[in-house]
Amino acid sequence: MFDVVTVGHVLADIRFMVDEFIGPDEEGVILEQSRGVGGSAANVAIGVRRLGLSSAIIAKVGFDSFGRIAVDELMKEGVDISGLKVSFSSTGFTIVIIDNKGQICLYGYKGASEELEPCDINVDIIEKTKYVHIASLRLDTSIEAAKKAKEHGKMVSWDPGRVQSKAGLQKLRDLIKHVDIVLANEEEVRDITGEADYKKAAEVIGELGPRLVVVKRGARGAYVLSKKECLEVPPLKPPKIVDTTGAGDAFAAGLLVGLARGYELSKALTYASATAVLKIAKLGSHETPTHDEVIKFI
């Protein structure tokens, strides 16, 4: 049995630390470089493991060196990869440029990740979990994963990501109605609904059926709308700001782990916030803290 199964992208992250971003026709200096696994599905799956619970992943990688990097790190972290498919296309990757303030600039190539088709969803794995988290994945496969999960009585969470949220409410409606928890930032809920106010946007999304709509607001905390209440989650101050990449995925991992541990909603949200701010203090999109580190910080 697994606590969380993630469905979505597994990518290679190629990270460059710079002093500041540059403009056209300028040359900058790379202060530090590193690479490792990335992609929202991989980040959340690893986050769940580091926080002390079990996870599996359903995704697709290429038969190449980037794919090997991703698979090796997932296995090293203890993520079950029996739902991982291999393609002869190139593994997707993200070039991540991080300045001295922890701000990021991303260039992404999705590659084999977007080749995960509805028929690739491993129902046997979904049957063995409590939560299914769908992240930044093509719409048809996302809908199939959500439907299969609901057919088997699982709790479904969904993070649309920057690209999918731009599809708008009409195209995303059929997916949202099969989702229990929506996790999106302010820009994403605005893109989904067309509502400028994040609270109104949350209401529009909530009316389609989700039990919980979480609007991640970065340094301003989070806004949460449930069927019973609305909550303003205050921000926590990170020990230091190194890399904001993957902070939203760390929040998602923290929330799912908190709920799976049986925490009441407010406690699970505090746990999620602490997970995210501690991740910001480390370089790498999947550098989620451990459960003990989160508890100590809180």
ROTOR-994927 format. One line per field, with one value per atom (N, C-alpha, C): residue in one letter; x, y, z. Coordinates in nm, 2 decimals. Example, Ala and Ser with C-alpha at 12.3 -4.5 7.8 and 13.67 -1.06 7.14 Angstrom:
% residues 2
code = A  A  A  S  S  S
xx = 1.32  1.23  1.32  1.28  1.37  1.29
yy = -0.57  -0.45  -0.33  -0.22  -0.11  0.00
zz = 0.78  0.78  0.78  0.71  0.71  0.79
This chain:
% residues 298
code = M  M  M  F  F  F  D  D  D  V  V  V  V  V  V  T  T  T  V  V  V  G  G  G  H  H  H  V  V  V  L  L  L  A  A  A  D  D  D  I  I  I  R  R  R  F  F  F  M  M  M  V  V  V  D  D  D  E  E  E  F  F  F  I  I  I  G  G  G  P  P  P  D  D  D  E  E  E  E  E  E  G  G  G  V  V  V  I  I  I  L  L  L  E  E  E  Q  Q  Q  S  S  S  R  R  R  G  G  G  V  V  V  G  G  G  G  G  G  S  S  S  A  A  A  A  A  A  N  N  N  V  V  V  A  A  A  I  I  I  G  G  G  V  V  V  R  R  R  R  R  R  L  L  L  G  G  G  L  L  L  S  S  S  S  S  S  A  A  A  I  I  I  I  I  I  A  A  A  K  K  K  V  V  V  G  G  G  F  F  F  D  D  D  S  S  S  F  F  F  G  G  G  R  R  R  I  I  I  A  A  A  V  V  V  D  D  D  E  E  E  L  L  L  M  M  M  K  K  K  E  E  E  G  G  G  V  V  V  D  D  D  I  I  I  S  S  S  G  G  G  L  L  L  K  K  K  V  V  V  S  S  S  F  F  F  S  S  S  S  S  S  T  T  T  G  G  G  F  F  F  T  T  T  I  I  I  V  V  V  I  I  I  I  I  I  D  D  D  N  N  N  K  K  K  G  G  G  Q  Q  Q  I  I  I  C  C  C  L  L  L  Y  Y  Y  G  G  G  Y  Y  Y  K  K  K  G  G  G  A  A  A  S  S  S  E  E  E  E  E  E  L  L  L  E  E  E  P  P  P  C  C  C  D  D  D  I  I  I  N  N  N  V  V  V  D  D  D  I  I  I  I  I  I  E  E  E  K  K  K  T  T  T  K  K  K  Y  Y  Y  V  V  V  H  H  H  I  I  I  A  A  A  S  S  S  L  L  L  R  R  R  L  L  L  D  D  D  T  T  T  S  S  S  I  I  I  E  E  E  A  A  A  A  A  A  K  K  K  K  K  K  A  A  A  K  K  K  E  E  E  H  H  H  G  G  G  K  K  K  M  M  M  V  V  V  S  S  S  W  W  W  D  D  D  P  P  P  G  G  G  R  R  R  V  V  V  Q  Q  Q  S  S  S  K  K  K  A  A  A  G  G  G  L  L  L  Q  Q  Q  K  K  K  L  L  L  R  R  R  D  D  D  L  L  L  I  I  I  K  K  K  H  H  H  V  V  V  D  D  D  I  I  I  V  V  V  L  L  L  A  A  A  N  N  N  E  E  E  E  E  E  E  E  E  V  V  V  R  R  R  D  D  D  I  I  I  T  T  T  G  G  G  E  E  E  A  A  A  D  D  D  Y  Y  Y  K  K  K  K  K  K  A  A  A  A  A  A  E  E  E  V  V  V  I  I  I  G  G  G  E  E  E  L  L  L  G  G  G  P  P  P  R  R  R  L  L  L  V  V  V  V  V  V  V  V  V  K  K  K  R  R  R  G  G  G  A  A  A  R  R  R  G  G  G  A  A  A  Y  Y  Y  V  V  V  L  L  L  S  S  S  K  K  K  K  K  K  E  E  E  C  C  C  L  L  L  E  E  E  V  V  V  P  P  P  P  P  P  L  L  L  K  K  K  P  P  P  P  P  P  K  K  K  I  I  I  V  V  V  D  D  D  T  T  T  T  T  T  G  G  G  A  A  A  G  G  G  D  D  D  A  A  A  F  F  F  A  A  A  A  A  A  G  G  G  L  L  L  L  L  L  V  V  V  G  G  G  L  L  L  A  A  A  R  R  R  G  G  G  Y  Y  Y  E  E  E  L  L  L  S  S  S  K  K  K  A  A  A  L  L  L  T  T  T  Y  Y  Y  A  A  A  S  S  S  A  A  A  T  T  T  A  A  A  V  V  V  L  L  L  K  K  K  I  I  I  A  A  A  K  K  K  L  L  L  G  G  G  S  S  S  H  H  H  E  E  E  T  T  T  P  P  P  T  T  T  H  H  H  D  D  D  E  E  E  V  V  V  I  I  I  K  K  K  F  F  F  I  I  I
xx = 0.08  0.00  0.09  0.04  0.11  0.02  0.08  0.00  -0.04  0.06  0.03  0.09  0.01  0.06  0.05  0.16  0.17  0.16  0.10  0.08  0.12  0.22  0.26  0.40  0.47  0.60  0.72  0.81  0.94  1.04  1.12  1.21  1.35  1.45  1.58  1.59  1.63  1.65  1.80  1.83  1.97  1.97  2.04  2.03  2.16  2.14  2.25  2.23  2.32  2.32  2.39  2.32  2.39  2.37  2.44  2.43  2.30  2.27  2.15  2.12  1.99  1.95  2.00  2.03  2.08  1.98  2.00  1.91  1.97  1.91  1.96  2.09  2.18  2.31  2.40  2.37  2.46  2.52  2.63  2.69  2.70  2.65  2.66  2.75  2.78  2.87  2.79  2.81  2.75  2.83  2.77  2.85  2.85  2.75  2.74  2.64  2.66  2.57  2.55  2.43  2.40  2.29  2.26  2.15  2.09  1.97  1.90  1.76  1.68  1.55  1.46  1.36  1.26  1.13  1.04  0.91  0.82  0.70  0.61  0.57  0.55  0.51  0.63  0.75  0.87  0.89  0.88  0.90  0.81  0.68  0.58  0.61  0.64  0.66  0.78  0.89  1.01  0.97  0.90  0.86  0.78  0.69  0.61  0.71  0.80  0.90  0.98  1.03  1.12  1.04  0.91  0.83  0.78  0.82  0.80  0.69  0.63  0.52  0.57  0.49  0.52  0.46  0.53  0.48  0.52  0.44  0.47  0.44  0.49  0.48  0.44  0.35  0.31  0.35  0.44  0.50  0.57  0.63  0.71  0.84  0.95  1.08  1.14  1.24  1.31  1.42  1.46  1.57  1.70  1.74  1.86  1.92  2.03  2.10  2.02  1.94  1.85  1.75  1.70  1.61  1.67  1.80  1.87  1.89  1.93  1.94  1.81  1.70  1.57  1.54  1.55  1.52  1.61  1.74  1.83  1.79  1.76  1.72  1.59  1.49  1.36  1.38  1.46  1.49  1.57  1.67  1.75  1.66  1.56  1.47  1.36  1.35  1.26  1.12  1.11  0.98  0.96  0.84  0.81  0.79  0.87  0.87  0.80  0.72  0.66  0.56  0.52  0.43  0.50  0.63  0.71  0.72  0.69  0.70  0.82  0.88  1.00  0.96  1.01  0.98  1.11  1.11  1.23  1.25  1.15  1.17  1.26  1.31  1.40  1.33  1.40  1.34  1.33  1.22  1.20  1.30  1.33  1.42  1.38  1.43  1.40  1.54  1.56  1.68  1.63  1.69  1.65  1.76  1.74  1.84  1.79  1.88  1.84  1.93  1.87  1.96  1.98  2.06  2.10  1.98  1.86  1.75  1.66  1.70  1.62  1.51  1.51  1.41  1.45  1.36  1.39  1.34  1.41  1.37  1.38  1.27  1.27  1.25  1.32  1.30  1.28  1.16  1.12  1.10  1.14  1.11  1.05  0.92  0.85  0.89  0.92  0.97  0.87  0.93  0.86  0.75  0.76  0.66  0.52  0.51  0.38  0.33  0.40  0.36  0.29  0.28  0.20  0.05  0.00  -0.13  -0.23  -0.36  -0.46  -0.44  -0.41  -0.39  -0.27  -0.18  -0.06  -0.09  -0.21  -0.24  -0.26  -0.17  -0.17  -0.27  -0.38  -0.49  -0.46  -0.37  -0.33  -0.26  -0.18  -0.11  -0.21  -0.30  -0.40  -0.49  -0.52  -0.60  -0.53  -0.40  -0.32  -0.28  -0.34  -0.31  -0.42  -0.40  -0.50  -0.53  -0.42  -0.43  -0.37  -0.43  -0.37  -0.35  -0.23  -0.20  -0.16  -0.23  -0.21  -0.15  -0.04  0.04  0.08  0.04  0.10  0.10  0.00  0.00  -0.11  -0.08  -0.18  -0.32  -0.42  -0.55  -0.62  -0.61  -0.68  -0.63  -0.50  -0.44  -0.48  -0.48  -0.52  -0.66  -0.75  -0.89  -0.91  -0.83  -0.84  -0.79  -0.68  -0.63  -0.73  -0.79  -0.88  -1.01  -1.06  -1.18  -1.15  -1.03  -1.00  -0.98  -0.92  -0.90  -1.04  -1.13  -1.26  -1.34  -1.33  -1.40  -1.35  -1.23  -1.18  -1.18  -1.25  -1.28  -1.16  -1.07  -0.95  -0.97  -0.89  -0.89  -0.80  -0.85  -0.77  -0.73  -0.61  -0.56  -0.50  -0.51  -0.47  -0.40  -0.28  -0.21  -0.19  -0.26  -0.26  -0.12  -0.05  0.08  0.05  0.15  0.14  0.08  0.11  0.07  -0.08  -0.11  -0.25  -0.35  -0.32  -0.42  -0.47  -0.38  -0.42  -0.53  -0.56  -0.66  -0.80  -0.82  -0.94  -1.05  -1.15  -1.25  -1.33  -1.36  -1.44  -1.37  -1.24  -1.17  -1.13  -1.12  -1.08  -1.19  -1.31  -1.43  -1.45  -1.43  -1.45  -1.35  -1.23  -1.13  -1.16  -1.19  -1.21  -1.32  -1.43  -1.54  -1.51  -1.39  -1.34  -1.23  -1.21  -1.10  -1.15  -1.09  -1.13  -1.05  -0.92  -0.84  -0.77  -0.79  -0.72  -0.61  -0.49  -0.38  -0.33  -0.34  -0.29  -0.25  -0.16  -0.13  -0.22  -0.20  -0.30  -0.31  -0.20  -0.20  -0.28  -0.26  -0.32  -0.47  -0.52  -0.67  -0.73  -0.66  -0.70  -0.72  -0.61  -0.62  -0.73  -0.75  -0.86  -0.99  -1.02  -1.16  -1.18  -1.08  -1.10  -1.13  -1.13  -1.16  -1.03  -1.03  -0.90  -0.88  -0.99  -0.98  -0.97  -0.86  -0.83  -0.94  -1.00  -1.11  -1.23  -1.27  -1.38  -1.34  -1.22  -1.17  -1.18  -1.15  -1.16  -1.31  -1.40  -1.54  -1.59  -1.55  -1.59  -1.54  -1.42  -1.36  -1.43  -1.46  -1.52  -1.66  -1.73  -1.87  -1.88  -1.76  -1.76  -1.75  -1.72  -1.72  -1.61  -1.49  -1.38  -1.41  -1.37  -1.39  -1.30  -1.19  -1.09  -1.02  -1.02  -0.94  -0.84  -0.71  -0.60  -0.53  -0.53  -0.46  -0.33  -0.22  -0.09  -0.04  -0.01  0.02  0.17  0.25  0.40  0.43  0.50  0.54  0.42  0.30  0.18  0.09  0.15  0.08  -0.01  -0.13  -0.23  -0.37  -0.46  -0.60  -0.67  -0.75  -0.81  -0.96  -1.03  -1.18  -1.22  -1.30  -1.35  -1.50  -1.57  -1.72  -1.77  -1.69  -1.74  -1.68  -1.57  -1.50  -1.40  -1.35  -1.24  -1.14  -1.01  -0.90  -0.79  -0.73  -0.62  -0.50  -0.41  -0.29  -0.18  -0.13  -0.03  0.10  0.19  0.31  0.41  0.50  0.61  0.74  0.83  0.96  1.06  1.11  1.21  1.35  1.42  1.55  1.64  1.63  1.70  1.64  1.66  1.61  1.72  1.72  1.82  1.76  1.64  1.58  1.43  1.35  1.21  1.15  1.23  1.18  1.13  1.01  0.95  0.88  0.88  0.81  0.67  0.60  0.46  0.44  0.53  0.53  0.56  0.65  0.67  0.55  0.48  0.36  0.25  0.24  0.15  0.18  0.31  0.35  0.32  0.35  0.32  0.18  0.09  -0.05  -0.10  -0.06  -0.11  -0.06  0.06  0.12  0.04  0.02  -0.05  -0.19  -0.26  -0.40  -0.39  -0.29  -0.28  -0.24  -0.17  -0.14  -0.26  -0.37  -0.49  -0.49  -0.41  -0.41  -0.54  -0.59  -0.71  -0.65  -0.75  -0.71  -0.61  -0.63  -0.55  -0.41  -0.40  -0.26  -0.19  -0.27  -0.21  -0.16  -0.23  -0.19  -0.06  -0.05  0.07  0.19  0.17  0.27  0.31  0.22  0.25  0.33  0.29  0.37  0.51  0.53  0.66  0.75  0.69  0.76  0.81  0.72  0.76  0.87  0.86  0.96  1.10  1.10  1.22  1.29  1.20  1.25  1.32  1.26  1.32  1.46  1.50  1.63  1.74  1.69  1.78  1.78  1.89  1.90  1.85  1.75  1.70  1.55  1.48  1.33  1.27  1.34  1.29  1.35  1.42  1.49  1.39  1.29  1.20  1.26  1.23  1.28  1.22  1.28  1.23  1.11  1.04  0.93  0.98  1.09  1.15  1.19  1.25  1.29  1.17  1.06  0.94  0.88  0.87  0.82  0.91  1.04  1.13  1.11  1.09  1.08  0.95  0.84  0.71  0.72
yy = -0.12  0.00  0.13  0.23  0.36  0.46  0.57  0.68  0.78  0.80  0.90  0.84  0.85  0.82  0.95  0.99  1.11  1.07  1.15  1.13  1.26  1.26  1.38  1.37  1.48  1.50  1.45  1.38  1.35  1.41  1.50  1.58  1.58  1.62  1.65  1.80  1.84  1.99  2.02  2.12  2.17  2.31  2.32  2.44  2.53  2.66  2.75  2.86  2.88  2.99  3.11  3.23  3.35  3.46  3.57  3.68  3.76  3.78  3.85  3.81  3.82  3.79  3.90  3.86  3.96  3.98  4.08  4.12  4.07  4.10  4.06  4.12  4.05  4.09  4.12  4.06  4.07  3.93  3.93  3.80  3.80  3.69  3.67  3.56  3.55  3.45  3.35  3.22  3.11  3.09  3.10  3.09  2.94  2.87  2.73  2.66  2.53  2.45  2.31  2.26  2.12  2.07  1.94  1.88  1.76  1.73  1.63  1.61  1.52  1.50  1.62  1.64  1.75  1.71  1.81  1.78  1.77  1.82  1.83  1.69  1.59  1.46  1.40  1.41  1.36  1.44  1.57  1.65  1.61  1.59  1.56  1.42  1.33  1.19  1.18  1.25  1.25  1.32  1.43  1.51  1.42  1.34  1.25  1.15  1.10  1.00  1.07  1.19  1.25  1.29  1.31  1.34  1.22  1.10  0.98  0.89  0.92  0.83  0.76  0.67  0.60  0.66  0.65  0.71  0.62  0.64  0.58  0.68  0.66  0.76  0.69  0.76  0.72  0.83  0.80  0.90  0.84  0.92  0.86  0.94  0.87  0.93  0.87  0.93  0.88  0.78  0.70  0.61  0.68  0.76  0.84  0.88  0.96  0.99  1.07  1.16  1.24  1.15  1.05  0.96  0.87  0.84  0.76  0.84  0.97  1.05  1.06  1.07  1.08  0.95  0.84  0.71  0.68  0.71  0.68  0.75  0.88  0.96  0.92  0.89  0.84  0.71  0.62  0.49  0.52  0.61  0.64  0.70  0.78  0.84  0.74  0.62  0.52  0.53  0.60  0.61  0.49  0.43  0.31  0.36  0.29  0.34  0.23  0.14  0.04  0.10  0.22  0.29  0.38  0.37  0.46  0.39  0.46  0.41  0.47  0.40  0.45  0.47  0.58  0.62  0.63  0.62  0.64  0.79  0.87  1.02  1.06  1.19  1.24  1.27  1.25  1.29  1.44  1.49  1.63  1.69  1.82  1.88  2.03  2.08  2.23  2.29  2.40  2.48  2.59  2.58  2.67  2.76  2.89  3.00  3.07  3.07  3.12  3.23  3.35  3.46  3.47  3.57  3.58  3.61  3.63  3.65  3.53  3.42  3.30  3.30  3.41  3.42  3.32  3.28  3.18  3.22  3.18  3.19  3.05  3.01  2.87  2.86  2.76  2.73  2.57  2.53  2.39  2.32  2.20  2.11  1.98  1.96  1.85  1.71  1.70  1.57  1.46  1.34  1.22  1.23  1.33  1.34  1.36  1.44  1.47  1.36  1.25  1.13  1.03  1.06  0.97  0.98  0.87  0.87  0.81  0.83  0.77  0.62  0.55  0.40  0.36  0.46  0.44  0.44  0.48  0.49  0.35  0.32  0.19  0.19  0.12  0.12  0.03  -0.07  -0.15  -0.07  0.03  0.12  0.21  0.27  0.36  0.28  0.16  0.08  0.07  0.08  0.05  0.18  0.29  0.42  0.48  0.58  0.66  0.79  0.85  0.98  0.97  1.03  1.04  1.19  1.23  1.37  1.38  1.47  1.49  1.63  1.63  1.76  1.79  1.91  1.97  1.87  1.80  1.69  1.72  1.67  1.69  1.65  1.72  1.71  1.58  1.51  1.38  1.28  1.27  1.18  1.22  1.35  1.40  1.35  1.37  1.33  1.18  1.10  0.96  0.92  0.98  0.94  0.98  1.10  1.14  1.05  1.02  0.93  0.79  0.74  0.60  0.61  0.71  0.73  0.74  0.82  0.83  0.71  0.63  0.50  0.41  0.42  0.33  0.40  0.51  0.57  0.65  0.69  0.76  0.91  0.98  1.12  1.18  1.27  1.32  1.47  1.50  1.64  1.67  1.80  1.84  1.98  1.99  2.11  2.14  2.24  2.26  2.30  2.38  2.43  2.55  2.62  2.74  2.72  2.62  2.60  2.55  2.45  2.39  2.49  2.57  2.66  2.76  2.79  2.88  2.82  2.70  2.64  2.69  2.74  2.81  2.71  2.76  2.69  2.59  2.63  2.54  2.41  2.42  2.30  2.22  2.29  2.22  2.17  2.20  2.17  2.02  1.94  1.80  1.73  1.79  1.75  1.79  1.92  1.97  1.90  1.86  1.80  1.66  1.60  1.47  1.49  1.61  1.64  1.68  1.64  1.68  1.80  1.81  1.92  1.99  2.12  2.19  2.28  2.27  2.35  2.43  2.57  2.65  2.79  2.86  2.99  3.10  3.22  3.33  3.35  3.34  3.36  3.25  3.12  3.01  3.01  3.04  3.05  3.16  3.27  3.38  3.33  3.26  3.20  3.10  3.02  2.92  2.98  3.08  3.13  3.26  3.34  3.47  3.58  3.53  3.62  3.68  3.82  3.88  3.86  3.85  3.84  3.69  3.65  3.51  3.44  3.52  3.46  3.43  3.52  3.49  3.37  3.37  3.26  3.13  3.12  3.00  2.96  3.05  3.02  2.95  3.01  2.96  2.81  2.79  2.65  2.56  2.61  2.53  2.49  2.57  2.54  2.42  2.38  2.27  2.13  2.14  2.02  1.99  2.05  2.02  2.05  1.96  1.99  2.10  2.12  2.21  2.28  2.41  2.49  2.57  2.54  2.61  2.70  2.83  2.93  2.96  2.92  2.94  3.08  3.16  3.30  3.34  3.24  3.26  3.33  3.44  3.51  3.57  3.56  3.61  3.50  3.38  3.27  3.20  3.16  3.09  3.12  3.10  3.12  2.98  2.94  2.81  2.81  2.76  2.75  2.61  2.57  2.44  2.45  2.34  2.34  2.40  2.41  2.46  2.59  2.63  2.75  2.81  2.93  2.98  3.03  3.00  3.03  3.11  3.20  3.27  3.21  3.15  3.08  3.18  3.23  3.33  3.27  3.36  3.32  3.28  3.19  3.16  3.22  3.26  3.32  3.21  3.19  3.09  3.13  3.03  3.05  3.14  3.11  3.18  3.15  3.24  3.21  3.18  3.05  3.00  2.97  2.90  2.86  2.83  2.91  2.89  2.79  2.73  2.62  2.51  2.46  2.35  2.37  2.50  2.54  2.49  2.51  2.47  2.32  2.25  2.10  2.06  2.13  2.09  2.12  2.23  2.26  2.15  2.10  2.00  1.87  1.83  1.71  1.72  1.84  1.86  1.85  1.91  1.90  1.76  1.69  1.55  1.46  1.48  1.40  1.44  1.57  1.61  1.55  1.55  1.50  1.34  1.28  1.13  1.09  1.18  1.15  1.18  1.23  1.26  1.39  1.49  1.62  1.69  1.77  1.86  1.96  2.02  2.10  2.21  2.29  2.40  2.35  2.24  2.19  2.13  2.07  2.02  2.14  2.25  2.36  2.43  2.43  2.48  2.39  2.26  2.16  2.18  2.21  2.23  2.36  2.46  2.59  2.58  2.51  2.48  2.40  2.30  2.22  2.31  2.40  2.48  2.58  2.65  2.75  2.68  2.56  2.49  2.44  2.41  2.37  2.49  2.61  2.74  2.76  2.71  2.73  2.64  2.55  2.45  2.46  2.43  2.43  2.30  2.31  2.19  2.19  2.15  2.16  2.05  1.94  1.83  1.82  1.93  1.93  1.95  1.87  1.88  1.84  1.90  1.86  1.73  1.68  1.56  1.60  1.50  1.52  1.58  1.53  1.59  1.73  1.77  1.90  2.00  1.95  2.03  2.05  1.95  1.96  2.05  2.04  2.12  2.27  2.29  2.43  2.49  2.41  2.46  2.49
zz = 0.00  0.00  0.00  -0.06  -0.07  0.00  0.05  0.11  -0.01  -0.10  -0.21  -0.34  -0.44  -0.58  -0.66  -0.72  -0.80  -0.95  -1.03  -1.17  -1.24  -1.33  -1.40  -1.46  -1.44  -1.51  -1.42  -1.48  -1.43  -1.53  -1.48  -1.57  -1.51  -1.58  -1.53  -1.51  -1.39  -1.37  -1.39  -1.47  -1.48  -1.43  -1.31  -1.23  -1.24  -1.26  -1.27  -1.16  -1.07  -0.98  -1.04  -1.04  -1.09  -0.99  -1.00  -0.91  -0.94  -1.07  -1.11  -1.26  -1.29  -1.43  -1.52  -1.65  -1.74  -1.86  -1.93  -2.05  -2.18  -2.29  -2.42  -2.45  -2.52  -2.56  -2.44  -2.32  -2.21  -2.17  -2.11  -2.07  -1.91  -1.86  -1.71  -1.67  -1.54  -1.49  -1.41  -1.44  -1.36  -1.24  -1.12  -0.99  -0.95  -0.98  -0.94  -1.03  -1.06  -1.14  -1.08  -1.10  -1.05  -1.13  -1.12  -1.19  -1.11  -1.14  -1.07  -1.12  -1.05  -1.09  -1.06  -1.14  -1.12  -1.18  -1.20  -1.24  -1.12  -1.13  -1.01  -0.95  -1.04  -0.99  -0.91  -0.96  -0.89  -0.76  -0.77  -0.65  -0.53  -0.56  -0.46  -0.41  -0.50  -0.46  -0.36  -0.40  -0.31  -0.18  -0.19  -0.07  0.03  -0.02  0.07  0.14  0.06  0.12  0.23  0.20  0.30  0.43  0.41  0.52  0.60  0.55  0.63  0.59  0.47  0.43  0.29  0.24  0.12  0.00  -0.12  -0.24  -0.36  -0.47  -0.60  -0.70  -0.82  -0.93  -1.06  -1.13  -1.27  -1.36  -1.45  -1.54  -1.65  -1.74  -1.85  -1.87  -1.89  -1.92  -2.04  -2.09  -2.21  -2.18  -2.28  -2.27  -2.29  -2.20  -2.22  -2.09  -2.09  -1.97  -1.87  -1.92  -1.83  -1.76  -1.84  -1.78  -1.67  -1.70  -1.60  -1.47  -1.48  -1.36  -1.28  -1.35  -1.29  -1.21  -1.28  -1.23  -1.11  -1.12  -1.01  -0.88  -0.90  -0.78  -0.72  -0.80  -0.75  -0.67  -0.72  -0.65  -0.52  -0.53  -0.41  -0.30  -0.34  -0.24  -0.19  -0.25  -0.20  -0.26  -0.38  -0.45  -0.53  -0.53  -0.61  -0.75  -0.84  -0.99  -1.08  -1.02  -1.10  -1.20  -1.18  -1.28  -1.38  -1.38  -1.47  -1.60  -1.71  -1.85  -1.91  -2.01  -2.08  -2.23  -2.28  -2.42  -2.49  -2.63  -2.70  -2.74  -2.69  -2.70  -2.59  -2.61  -2.51  -2.38  -2.26  -2.13  -2.13  -2.07  -2.06  -1.96  -1.97  -1.88  -1.86  -1.75  -1.72  -1.69  -1.76  -1.72  -1.62  -1.50  -1.39  -1.36  -1.38  -1.35  -1.22  -1.12  -0.98  -0.95  -0.91  -0.88  -0.73  -0.68  -0.54  -0.44  -0.50  -0.41  -0.41  -0.47  -0.48  -0.58  -0.66  -0.77  -0.89  -0.96  -1.07  -1.20  -1.30  -1.44  -1.50  -1.57  -1.62  -1.77  -1.83  -1.97  -1.97  -2.01  -2.00  -2.13  -2.14  -2.25  -2.19  -2.22  -2.16  -2.21  -2.33  -2.39  -2.36  -2.32  -2.30  -2.19  -2.10  -1.99  -2.05  -2.15  -2.21  -2.30  -2.31  -2.39  -2.30  -2.17  -2.08  -2.13  -2.18  -2.24  -2.14  -2.16  -2.07  -2.05  -2.15  -2.14  -2.06  -2.03  -1.95  -1.80  -1.76  -1.62  -1.56  -1.46  -1.40  -1.28  -1.31  -1.21  -1.09  -1.11  -1.00  -0.89  -0.93  -0.84  -0.77  -0.85  -0.79  -0.69  -0.71  -0.61  -0.48  -0.48  -0.36  -0.28  -0.31  -0.24  -0.17  -0.09  -0.03  -0.11  -0.15  -0.22  -0.36  -0.46  -0.59  -0.62  -0.65  -0.68  -0.83  -0.90  -1.04  -1.06  -1.13  -1.14  -1.28  -1.33  -1.45  -1.57  -1.59  -1.69  -1.80  -1.92  -2.03  -1.99  -2.04  -1.99  -2.00  -2.12  -2.13  -2.03  -2.01  -1.91  -1.77  -1.74  -1.61  -1.58  -1.67  -1.65  -1.63  -1.71  -1.69  -1.55  -1.51  -1.38  -1.27  -1.28  -1.18  -1.18  -1.29  -1.30  -1.24  -1.28  -1.22  -1.07  -1.02  -0.88  -0.81  -0.86  -0.79  -0.80  -0.91  -0.92  -0.81  -0.77  -0.66  -0.53  -0.51  -0.38  -0.33  -0.41  -0.36  -0.35  -0.27  -0.26  -0.37  -0.45  -0.56  -0.54  -0.55  -0.55  -0.69  -0.72  -0.85  -0.85  -0.91  -0.92  -1.07  -1.13  -1.27  -1.33  -1.25  -1.31  -1.40  -1.44  -1.51  -1.65  -1.72  -1.86  -1.86  -1.79  -1.80  -1.75  -1.65  -1.60  -1.71  -1.81  -1.91  -2.01  -1.99  -2.08  -2.05  -1.92  -1.89  -1.83  -1.78  -1.70  -1.79  -1.91  -2.00  -2.03  -2.06  -2.09  -1.97  -1.85  -1.73  -1.65  -1.68  -1.60  -1.57  -1.68  -1.66  -1.57  -1.56  -1.47  -1.33  -1.31  -1.18  -1.10  -1.17  -1.11  -1.05  -1.09  -1.04  -0.93  -0.89  -0.80  -0.66  -0.55  -0.42  -0.37  -0.40  -0.36  -0.48  -0.49  -0.59  -0.53  -0.58  -0.53  -0.64  -0.64  -0.74  -0.69  -0.76  -0.71  -0.76  -0.72  -0.76  -0.91  -0.98  -1.12  -1.19  -1.14  -1.20  -1.18  -1.06  -1.04  -1.12  -1.14  -1.22  -1.37  -1.42  -1.55  -1.57  -1.47  -1.48  -1.49  -1.40  -1.39  -1.46  -1.49  -1.54  -1.43  -1.31  -1.19  -1.14  -1.13  -1.09  -0.94  -0.86  -0.72  -0.68  -0.61  -0.58  -0.50  -0.41  -0.33  -0.42  -0.51  -0.60  -0.69  -0.73  -0.82  -0.75  -0.62  -0.54  -0.53  -0.51  -0.51  -0.64  -0.75  -0.88  -0.89  -0.86  -0.87  -0.77  -0.65  -0.54  -0.58  -0.66  -0.70  -0.79  -0.85  -0.94  -0.87  -0.74  -0.66  -0.57  -0.59  -0.49  -0.35  -0.26  -0.12  -0.06  -0.13  -0.08  -0.19  -0.19  -0.29  -0.21  -0.25  -0.18  -0.28  -0.25  -0.33  -0.27  -0.33  -0.28  -0.31  -0.21  -0.23  -0.20  -0.20  -0.18  -0.05  -0.05  0.07  0.15  0.09  0.16  0.22  0.22  0.28  0.18  0.23  0.14  0.19  0.09  0.12  0.09  0.18  0.17  0.18  0.09  0.09  0.09  0.20  0.21  0.21  0.22  0.22  0.34  0.45  0.58  0.62  0.56  0.61  0.51  0.53  0.46  0.56  0.52  0.61  0.54  0.61  0.57  0.64  0.57  0.63  0.63  0.75  0.75  0.70  0.64  0.59  0.70  0.68  0.77  0.71  0.79  0.74  0.72  0.60  0.57  0.64  0.69  0.75  0.66  0.53  0.43  0.29  0.20  0.06  -0.03  -0.08  -0.17  -0.31  -0.31  -0.44  -0.41  -0.48  -0.47  -0.56  -0.64  -0.73  -0.65  -0.68  -0.62  -0.48  -0.44  -0.31  -0.31  -0.42  -0.43  -0.42  -0.48  -0.47  -0.33  -0.26  -0.12  -0.04  -0.06  0.01  -0.02  -0.14  -0.17  -0.10  -0.10  -0.03  0.12  0.18  0.32  0.35  0.27  0.29  0.29  0.18  0.17  0.28  0.32  0.43  0.56  0.59  0.70  0.71  0.60  0.60  0.62  0.55  0.56  0.71  0.78  0.92  1.01  0.95  1.04  1.10  1.06  1.12  1.08  1.17  1.13  1.02  0.95  0.84  0.87  0.98  1.01  1.04  1.11  1.14  1.02  0.93  0.81  0.72  0.72  0.64  0.70  0.83  0.90  0.86  0.87  0.83  0.69  0.60  0.46  0.44  0.51  0.50  0.54  0.66  0.71  0.61  0.55  0.45  0.34  0.29  0.18  0.21  0.32  0.36  0.39  0.44  0.46  0.33  0.23  0.10  0.04  0.05  -0.01  0.04  0.15  0.21  0.15  0.06  0.00  -0.16  -0.22  -0.37  -0.42  -0.52  -0.58  -0.56  -0.67  -0.66  -0.57  -0.55  -0.47  -0.33  -0.29  -0.16  -0.04  -0.03  0.08  0.21  0.32  0.45  0.50  0.61  0.67  0.77  0.81  0.91  1.03  1.08  1.21  1.19  1.08  1.05  1.05  0.99  0.99  1.13  1.21  1.34  1.43  1.42  1.49  1.45  1.33  1.28  1.33  1.33  1.38  1.53
